[in-house]
Amino acid sequence: MSCRNIIFCKPTGLNSNLVNLLVCNDYCVKNNYNLIFFIKEKQLEIAKQCNTIAQFIVVNPKYLDFSCGFNYRKLSLLEFSLRLKSLIKKYYIETLSFKDTYFHSGYNQNLDDISSQYHNVLLYKIYKSELKNISKTQLRLKDNSKIKFKKYYSNILSFNLVNTGGDQKRVYDFWDYVINKKIMKHPRSQLFFVCGDKIMLERFTKKYSSINSINDKEYEIKYSSTFVSTIHRGAEDDIFYDIVNCSFTNFQSLHLLRNEFPEITNIFKDVSFVNRTEHFDFLVEYFKDNIKIL
């Protein structure tokens, strides 16, 4: 393995992983590093379409348990870094030379602080807002039935109906409030909803006669630490095409809604996500006007 490599070695959820990939790619291109990106098998084909310089390596569940768990807190930084590098070299890159290879585990610190102080393990948390400041890489997609729009439609208002737990009535009240406010301002617009919560998507789709389909979605049963139970969440392939479809519409991100209706931060201050902006939202804005359908 040649020198000057950055290995991103902490695979996570699809949206945050795409942010990590795009930010790391931008840094590596600008600073003459090779990018080796460890990824979950289900995300591989999606990530390949982002037109980056990354070499992708698919990891197994045992690797995910070590790198994505809390071992970096249980162990010293020295022991964690040594174990992680040994695991990578033994099972994934046998020819790897540790010299000038930096292992980006996705926790603290900054990419600009690259050094060997922790035995080449970078501990840097990539923030989704960084997508605003990087050079764009065009998304190249083969046309398929999941791509609903192939050009921009300003008269379609799209919403990512976030639901991260808490009082479900308050979450529903929040979205009813902002949707009705938008309808009042744009009575002739059509509505398009995406949501990782199957029940919520069906409810809002029927209530507002939105143009999205609820019958072509796949859901996976996952454990949620927020709900402390198993829940249904959208399949990663569907999440990706939700991002694509929203990028061709007049997408109403949370931070745009806060700017337009500042009162919501007080009225719904008990709603957990009211002051947040999702990885999904930043990805939609990043890919807006930057997707080529092949």
C-alpha positions in Angstrom: 0.0 0.0 0.0 1.5 3.3 -1.1 2.0 6.1 1.4 -0.2 9.2 2.0 -3.4 7.3 2.7 -6.3 8.3 4.8 -8.5 5.3 5.8 -11.9 6.1 7.1 -12.6 3.2 9.3 -15.8 3.8 11.2 -18.8 2.8 9.0 -22.2 4.2 10.3 -25.7 5.0 9.0 -26.2 5.8 5.4 -26.8 9.5 5.6 -23.9 10.2 8.0 -21.7 7.9 6.0 -22.4 9.8 2.7 -21.5 13.0 4.5 -18.2 11.4 5.8 -17.4 10.2 2.3 -17.9 13.5 0.6 -16.0 15.6 3.2 -13.1 13.1 3.4 -13.0 12.9 -0.4 -12.8 16.7 -0.7 -9.9 16.8 1.8 -8.0 14.0 0.1 -8.3 15.5 -3.4 -7.1 18.9 -2.2 -4.2 17.5 -0.1 -3.0 14.7 -2.3 -4.1 11.8 -0.2 -5.5 8.4 -1.3 -8.9 7.7 0.4 -9.7 4.2 1.6 -13.2 4.0 2.9 -14.6 1.2 5.0 -18.3 0.6 4.3 -21.2 -1.6 5.0 -22.2 -4.0 2.2 -25.7 -2.5 1.8 -24.2 0.9 1.2 -21.5 0.0 -1.3 -23.4 0.5 -4.6 -24.9 3.8 -3.3 -21.5 5.1 -2.3 -19.9 4.2 -5.7 -22.3 6.5 -7.4 -21.0 9.6 -5.6 -18.1 9.9 -8.1 -15.3 10.1 -5.5 -11.7 8.9 -5.5 -12.4 6.4 -2.7 -11.3 2.8 -2.7 -14.1 1.0 -0.9 -13.6 -2.0 1.5 -16.7 -3.9 2.7 -16.4 -4.8 6.4 -18.0 -7.7 8.3 -20.2 -7.5 11.5 -17.3 -8.3 13.8 -15.4 -5.3 12.5 -18.4 -3.1 12.9 -18.9 -4.2 16.5 -15.3 -3.1 17.3 -15.0 0.1 15.4 -18.6 1.4 15.9 -18.9 0.4 19.5 -17.6 2.1 22.6 -14.1 0.5 22.6 -12.5 3.9 22.0 -13.9 4.9 25.4 -13.1 1.7 27.2 -9.6 1.4 25.9 -6.8 4.0 25.9 -6.2 5.7 22.6 -3.0 3.9 22.2 -4.6 0.4 22.7 -7.6 1.3 20.6 -5.5 2.5 17.7 -3.1 -0.5 17.8 -6.0 -3.0 17.9 -7.8 -1.2 15.1 -4.8 -1.0 12.8 -3.9 -4.6 13.5 -7.4 -5.7 12.6 -7.3 -3.8 9.4 -3.9 -5.2 8.4 -4.8 -8.8 9.3 -8.2 -9.0 7.6 -8.4 -6.3 5.0 -5.1 -4.8 3.8 -2.3 -7.2 4.4 0.2 -5.1 2.4 -0.6 -2.0 4.4 2.3 0.2 5.6 1.6 2.3 8.6 4.0 5.0 7.5 2.1 8.1 6.4 -1.2 6.2 6.6 -3.8 7.9 8.8 -6.8 6.1 10.2 -9.8 8.3 10.5 -12.1 6.8 13.1 -14.7 9.7 13.1 -14.6 10.9 16.7 -12.9 14.1 17.8 -10.2 16.5 16.4 -9.9 18.1 13.0 -8.7 16.8 9.6 -6.2 19.7 9.5 -4.6 18.3 12.7 -3.2 15.2 11.0 -0.3 13.9 13.0 1.0 10.7 14.5 0.3 11.7 18.1 -2.2 8.9 18.5 -0.3 6.5 16.4 -1.9 7.7 13.2 -5.5 7.3 14.4 -7.4 10.5 13.6 -10.2 11.2 16.1 -12.3 13.7 14.3 -16.1 14.0 14.2 -17.2 15.2 10.8 -20.0 17.7 11.0 -22.8 17.6 8.4 -22.6 21.4 8.0 -19.2 21.0 6.4 -20.9 19.9 3.1 -21.6 23.6 2.6 -17.9 24.4 2.3 -16.6 21.6 0.1 -16.3 21.3 -3.7 -19.2 19.4 -5.2 -18.8 16.0 -6.8 -21.6 15.1 -9.3 -23.9 12.2 -8.5 -24.2 10.0 -11.6 -27.2 7.7 -11.5 -28.7 5.2 -13.9 -32.3 5.9 -14.5 -34.7 3.6 -12.6 -38.2 3.4 -11.2 -37.3 4.9 -7.9 -36.3 8.2 -9.4 -39.6 10.1 -9.5 -38.3 13.4 -10.9 -35.7 14.0 -13.5 -35.8 17.8 -13.6 -36.4 20.5 -11.0 -40.0 21.2 -9.9 -40.4 24.4 -7.9 -44.1 23.8 -7.4 -43.5 20.6 -5.5 -42.9 21.2 -1.8 -41.1 18.3 -0.2 -40.6 17.5 3.5 -38.5 15.0 5.3 -40.8 14.1 8.2 -38.4 13.7 11.0 -39.6 11.6 13.9 -36.9 10.9 16.5 -39.1 9.9 19.4 -40.6 11.7 22.4 -44.2 12.7 22.5 -45.6 11.5 19.1 -48.6 13.9 19.3 -46.2 16.9 19.6 -44.2 15.6 16.7 -47.3 15.3 14.5 -48.5 18.7 15.7 -45.2 20.2 14.6 -45.4 18.9 11.1 -49.1 19.8 10.8 -48.2 23.3 11.8 -45.4 23.9 9.3 -47.2 22.1 6.5 -50.3 24.1 6.9 -48.3 27.3 7.0 -46.6 26.4 3.7 -49.9 25.5 2.1 -51.3 28.9 3.0 -48.4 30.5 1.3 -48.3 28.2 -1.7 -51.9 26.9 -2.2 -51.2 25.6 -5.7 -48.2 23.6 -4.8 -48.1 19.8 -4.6 -46.7 18.1 -1.5 -44.2 15.3 -1.5 -43.3 13.5 1.8 -40.4 11.2 2.8 -40.1 9.6 6.2 -38.3 6.7 7.9 -41.4 6.0 10.0 -43.9 3.9 8.0 -47.0 4.8 10.1 -46.2 8.5 10.0 -45.6 8.5 6.3 -49.0 6.8 5.6 -50.8 9.2 8.0 -49.5 12.4 6.4 -49.7 11.1 2.8 -53.4 10.4 3.2 -54.2 13.5 5.2 -52.6 15.9 2.7 -53.1 13.9 -0.5 -49.4 14.1 -1.2 -48.0 12.8 -4.5 -45.5 10.3 -3.0 -46.2 6.6 -3.0 -46.5 4.6 0.2 -46.6 1.2 -1.5 -43.1 1.1 -3.1 -41.2 1.5 0.2 -39.3 -1.2 2.0 -38.7 -1.1 5.7 -36.2 -2.8 8.0 -36.7 -3.7 11.7 -34.0 -2.0 13.7 -33.4 -1.4 17.4 -33.7 2.3 18.4 -32.0 3.6 21.5 -34.4 6.6 21.3 -37.5 4.4 21.5 -35.8 1.7 23.5 -37.5 -0.9 21.3 -37.5 -2.3 17.8 -39.0 0.0 15.1 -39.5 0.0 11.4 -37.2 2.3 9.5 -36.7 2.9 5.8 -34.4 0.6 3.8 -31.1 2.3 2.9 -31.8 2.1 -0.8 -35.1 4.0 -0.3 -33.4 6.6 1.9 -30.9 7.3 -0.9 -33.6 7.8 -3.6 -35.6 9.9 -1.2 -32.6 12.3 -1.1 -32.4 12.2 -4.9 -36.1 12.9 -5.4 -36.2 15.7 -2.8 -33.2 17.4 -4.6 -35.4 17.9 -7.6 -38.1 19.7 -5.6 -38.6 22.8 -3.5 -37.3 21.0 -0.4 -38.2 22.4 3.0 -35.3 21.7 5.3 -35.6 22.2 9.0 -33.3 25.2 9.0 -35.3 26.9 6.2 -38.5 26.3 8.1 -37.0 27.8 11.3 -36.0 30.9 9.3 -39.4 31.2 7.7 -41.4 30.5 10.9 -39.1 31.4 13.8 -42.0 31.0 16.3 -41.7 27.2 16.0 -38.6 27.1 18.2 -40.8 28.4 21.1 -44.1 26.7 20.3 -42.4 23.4 19.8 -39.3 23.7 22.0 -40.2 20.3 23.5 -39.8 18.6 20.1 -36.3 17.1 20.2 -35.3 17.9 16.6 -36.7 21.5 16.3 -33.3 23.1 16.5 -31.5 20.5 14.6 -30.8 20.0 10.9 -30.6 16.4 9.6 -27.8 14.8 7.6 -30.6 14.1 5.1 -31.3 17.9 4.7 -27.7 18.8 4.0 -27.3 16.0 1.5 -30.4 17.2 -0.4 -29.0 20.7 -0.6 -25.5 19.3 -1.6 -26.9 17.3 -4.5 -29.4 20.0 -5.7 -28.6 20.8 -9.3 -25.7 18.3 -9.1 -27.3 15.0 -10.3 -26.8 13.5 -13.7 -29.3 10.8 -14.8 -27.6 8.4 -17.2 
